[in-house]
Amino acid sequence: MVGERKKEEIGVHAVRAGDVVGDHTVLFAGDGERIEITHRAHSRQAFVKGVLKAIRFLAQRAGRGKTYSTWDVLGIK
């Protein structure tokens, strides 16, 4: 969608370019200032450890029919 967002909406922007694996920025902006948090992955291998952790987590809970969050996988409450 193009144009101004409603005040309660959060904008999301995605770019796919060349050999960029992961370049993620969270931006908090106000009038005249902003805070940015950036994560850059140089290889897909950077994500493998998290994927394996999630697979092991789910394998231990097979058949329970529940939806889990990333927080559950990481043990963060």
MARMI-712818 format. One record per atom (N, C-alpha, C): residue number from 1; atom name; residue in one letter; x negated, y, z. Coordinates in Angstrom, 1 decimal, padded with zeros to 4 digits. Atoms other than C-alpha are relative to their C-alpha. Example, Ala and Ser with C-alpha at 12.3 -4.5 7.8 and 13.67 -1.06 7.14 Angstrom:
     n   atom   res       px       py       pz
     1      N     A   -000.9   -001.2    000.0
     1     CA     A   -012.3   -004.5    007.8
     1      C     A   -000.9    001.2    000.0
     2      N     S    000.9   -001.1    000.0
     2     CA     S   -013.7   -001.1    007.1
     2      C     S    000.8    001.1    000.8
***
This chain:
     n   atom   res       px       py       pz
     1      N     M   -000.8   -001.2    000.0
     1     CA     M    000.0    000.0    000.0
     1      C     M   -000.9    001.2    000.0
     2      N     V    000.7   -001.3    000.2
     2     CA     V   -001.2    003.5   -000.9
     2      C     V    000.7    001.1    000.8
     3      N     G   -000.6   -001.2   -000.6
     3     CA     G   -000.6    006.6    001.1
     3      C     G   -000.2    000.0    001.5
     4      N     E    000.1   -000.2   -001.4
     4     CA     E   -000.3    007.8    004.7
     4      C     E    000.7   -001.1    000.8
     5      N     R   -000.6    001.0   -000.9
     5     CA     R    000.4    005.2    007.4
     5      C     R    000.8    000.6    001.1
     6      N     K   -000.8   -000.5   -001.2
     6     CA     K    002.9    005.5    010.2
     6      C     K   -001.0    000.0    001.2
     7      N     K    000.9   -000.1   -001.1
     7     CA     K    001.3    006.4    013.5
     7      C     K   -000.3   -001.3    000.7
     8      N     E    000.2    001.3   -000.7
     8     CA     E    001.8    002.9    015.0
     8      C     E   -000.7   -001.1   -000.9
     9      N     E    000.6    001.0    000.8
     9     CA     E    000.2    001.1    012.0
     9      C     E   -001.5    000.1    000.0
    10      N     I    001.5    000.0    000.1
    10     CA     I   -003.4    000.0    011.8
    10      C     I   -000.4   -000.3   -001.4
    11      N     G    000.5    000.1    001.4
    11     CA     G   -005.2    000.4    008.5
    11      C     G   -001.1   -001.1   -000.1
    12      N     V    001.0    001.0    000.2
    12     CA     V   -007.2   -002.5    007.1
    12      C     V   -000.5    000.1   -001.5
    13      N     H    000.6   -000.2    001.3
    13     CA     H   -009.6   -002.3    004.1
    13      C     H   -001.0   -001.2   -000.2
    14      N     A    000.9    001.1    000.3
    14     CA     A   -011.4   -005.2    002.4
    14      C     A   -000.7    000.2   -001.3
    15      N     V    000.8   -000.1    001.2
    15     CA     V   -014.2   -005.2   -000.1
    15      C     V   -000.8   -001.3   -000.2
    16      N     R    000.8    001.2    000.4
    16     CA     R   -015.7   -008.2   -001.9
    16      C     R   -001.0    000.5   -001.1
    17      N     A    001.0   -000.6    000.9
    17     CA     A   -019.0   -007.3   -003.6
    17      C     A   -001.2   -000.9    000.0
    18      N     G    001.3    000.6    000.2
    18     CA     G   -022.0   -009.1   -005.0
    18      C     G   -000.2   -001.2    000.9
    19      N     D    000.3    001.1   -000.9
    19     CA     D   -023.6   -011.5   -002.5
    19      C     D    000.2    000.3    001.5
    20      N     V   -000.3   -000.4   -001.4
    20     CA     V   -022.3   -009.8    000.6
    20      C     V    000.8   -001.1    000.7
    21      N     V   -000.6    001.1   -000.7
    21     CA     V   -021.4   -012.6    003.1
    21      C     V    001.0    000.5    001.0
    22      N     G   -000.9   -000.6   -001.0
    22     CA     G   -020.0   -010.6    005.9
    22      C     G   -000.5    001.4    000.5
    23      N     D    000.3   -001.3   -000.4
    23     CA     D   -020.0   -006.9    006.6
    23      C     D    001.3    000.6    000.6
    24      N     H   -001.2   -000.3   -000.7
    24     CA     H   -017.4   -006.0    009.2
    24      C     H   -000.2    001.2    000.9
    25      N     T    000.1   -001.2   -000.8
    25     CA     T   -016.8   -002.6    010.8
    25      C     T    001.4    000.3    000.6
    26      N     V   -001.2   -000.5   -000.7
    26     CA     V   -014.2   -001.6    013.4
    26      C     V   -000.3    001.4    000.3
    27      N     L    000.1   -001.5   -000.1
    27     CA     L   -013.6    002.1    013.4
    27      C     L    001.1    000.6    000.9
    28      N     F   -000.9   -000.8   -000.8
    28     CA     F   -012.0    004.2    016.1
    28      C     F   -000.2    001.4   -000.3
    29      N     A    000.2   -001.4    000.5
    29     CA     A   -011.4    007.7    014.8
    29      C     A    001.0    000.9    000.6
    30      N     G   -000.9   -001.1   -000.5
    30     CA     G   -010.0    010.9    016.2
    30      C     G   -000.3    001.2   -000.8
    31      N     D    000.3   -001.3    000.7
    31     CA     D   -010.1    014.5    015.2
    31      C     D   -001.5    000.4    000.3
    32      N     G    001.3   -000.5   -000.1
    32     CA     G   -013.7    015.4    014.5
    32      C     G   -001.0   -001.0    000.6
    33      N     E    000.9    001.0   -000.5
    33     CA     E   -015.3    012.1    015.8
    33      C     E    000.4   -001.4   -000.3
    34      N     R   -000.3    001.4    000.2
    34     CA     R   -015.5    008.4    015.4
    34      C     R   -001.0   -000.9    000.7
    35      N     I    000.9    001.0   -000.5
    35     CA     I   -017.0    005.3    017.0
    35      C     I    000.1   -001.2   -000.9
    36      N     E    000.0    001.1    000.9
    36     CA     E   -018.0    002.4    014.8
    36      C     E   -000.8   -001.2    000.6
    37      N     I    000.7    001.2   -000.4
    37     CA     I   -018.9   -001.2    015.7
    37      C     I   -000.2   -000.8   -001.3
    38      N     T    000.2    000.7    001.3
    38     CA     T   -020.5   -003.1    012.8
    38      C     T   -000.7   -001.3    000.3
    39      N     H    000.6    001.3    000.0
    39     CA     H   -021.4   -006.8    012.3
    39      C     H   -000.3   -000.3   -001.4
    40      N     R    000.4    000.4    001.4
    40     CA     R   -023.4   -007.9    009.3
    40      C     R   -000.6   -001.4    000.1
    41      N     A    000.5    001.3    000.1
    41     CA     A   -023.9   -011.5    008.5
    41      C     A   -000.8   -000.1   -001.4
    42      N     H    000.9    000.1    001.2
    42     CA     H   -026.8   -012.3    006.0
    42      C     H    000.1   -001.4   -000.6
    43      N     S   -000.2    001.4    000.5
    43     CA     S   -025.8   -016.0    005.6
    43      C     S    001.2   -000.6    000.6
    44      N     R   -001.2    000.6   -000.6
    44     CA     R   -022.7   -018.1    006.0
    44      C     R   -000.4   -000.9    001.1
    45      N     Q    000.4    000.8   -001.1
    45     CA     Q   -024.8   -020.2    008.4
    45      C     Q    000.3    000.6    001.3
    46      N     A   -000.3   -000.8   -001.3
    46     CA     A   -024.2   -017.5    011.0
    46      C     A    001.4   -000.4    000.5
    47      N     F   -001.4    000.3   -000.4
    47     CA     F   -020.5   -018.7    011.1
    47      C     F    000.1   -001.5    000.4
    48      N     V   -000.1    001.5   -000.2
    48     CA     V   -021.2   -022.5    011.3
    48      C     V    000.2   -000.4    001.5
    49      N     K    000.0    000.3   -001.4
    49     CA     K   -021.8   -022.6    015.1
    49      C     K    001.5    000.2    000.5
    50      N     G   -001.4   -000.3   -000.4
    50     CA     G   -018.3   -021.0    015.7
    50      C     G    001.0   -001.0   -000.6
    51      N     V   -000.9    000.9    000.7
    51     CA     V   -016.6   -023.3    013.2
    51      C     V   -000.1   -001.4    000.7
    52      N     L    000.2    001.3   -000.7
    52     CA     L   -018.1   -026.4    014.9
    52      C     L    000.6    000.0    001.4
    53      N     K   -000.6   -000.1   -001.3
    53     CA     K   -017.1   -025.2    018.3
    53      C     K    001.5   -000.1    000.0
    54      N     A   -001.4    000.1    000.2
    54     CA     A   -013.5   -024.7    017.1
    54      C     A    000.5   -001.4   -000.3
    55      N     I   -000.4    001.4    000.4
    55     CA     I   -013.4   -028.2    015.5
    55      C     I   -000.1   -000.9    001.2
    56      N     R    000.1    000.8   -001.2
    56     CA     R   -014.6   -029.8    018.7
    56      C     R    001.1    000.3    001.0
    57      N     F   -001.1   -000.4   -000.9
    57     CA     F   -012.1   -027.8    020.8
    57      C     F    001.3   -000.7   -000.5
    58      N     L   -001.3    000.6    000.5
    58     CA     L   -009.2   -029.0    018.5
    58      C     L    000.0   -001.5    000.1
    59      N     A    000.0    001.5   -000.1
    59     CA     A   -010.4   -032.6    018.4
    59      C     A    000.3   -000.5    001.3
    60      N     Q   -000.3    000.4   -001.3
    60     CA     Q   -010.2   -032.8    022.1
    60      C     Q    001.5    000.2    000.4
    61      N     R   -001.4   -000.3   -000.3
    61     CA     R   -006.6   -031.6    022.0
    61      C     R    001.0   -000.5   -001.1
    62      N     A   -000.8    000.5    001.1
    62     CA     A   -005.3   -033.6    019.0
    62      C     A    001.3   -000.5    000.4
    63      N     G   -001.4    000.5   -000.2
    63     CA     G   -001.6   -034.2    018.8
    63      C     G    000.8    000.7    001.0
    64      N     R   -000.8   -000.8   -001.1
    64     CA     R   -000.5   -031.7    021.5
    64      C     R    001.0    000.9   -000.6
    65      N     G   -000.9   -000.9    000.6
    65     CA     G    001.3   -029.5    019.0
    65      C     G    000.1    001.4    000.5
    66      N     K    000.0   -001.4   -000.5
    66     CA     K    000.2   -026.2    020.4
    66      C     K   -000.8    000.9   -000.9
    67      N     T    000.8   -001.0    000.7
    67     CA     T   -001.1   -023.1    018.8
    67      C     T   -001.1    000.6    001.0
    68      N     Y    001.1   -000.5   -000.8
    68     CA     Y   -004.5   -021.9    020.1
    68      C     Y   -000.5    001.3   -000.6
    69      N     S    000.6   -001.3    000.5
    69     CA     S   -006.2   -018.5    019.9
    69      C     S   -001.5   -000.2    000.1
    70      N     T    001.5    000.0   -000.1
    70     CA     T   -009.9   -017.7    019.5
    70      C     T   -000.4    000.1    001.5
    71      N     W    000.3   -000.1   -001.4
    71     CA     W   -009.8   -016.8    023.2
    71      C     W    000.0   -001.3    000.7
    72      N     D    000.0    001.3   -000.5
    72     CA     D   -008.8   -020.3    024.0
    72      C     D   -001.2   -000.8   -000.3
    73      N     V    001.1    000.8    000.4
    73     CA     V   -011.6   -021.8    022.0
    73      C     V   -001.3    000.5    000.7
    74      N     L    001.1   -000.6   -000.7
    74     CA     L   -014.1   -019.4    023.7
    74      C     L    000.0   -000.1    001.5
    75      N     G   -000.2    000.1   -001.5
    75     CA     G   -012.7   -020.0    027.2
    75      C     G    000.1    001.3    000.6
    76      N     I   -000.2   -001.4   -000.5
    76     CA     I   -011.9   -016.3    027.6
    76      C     I    001.5    000.2    000.4
    77      N     K   -001.4   -000.2   -000.4
    77     CA     K   -008.8   -015.5    029.6
    77      C     K    000.3    001.5    000.3
***
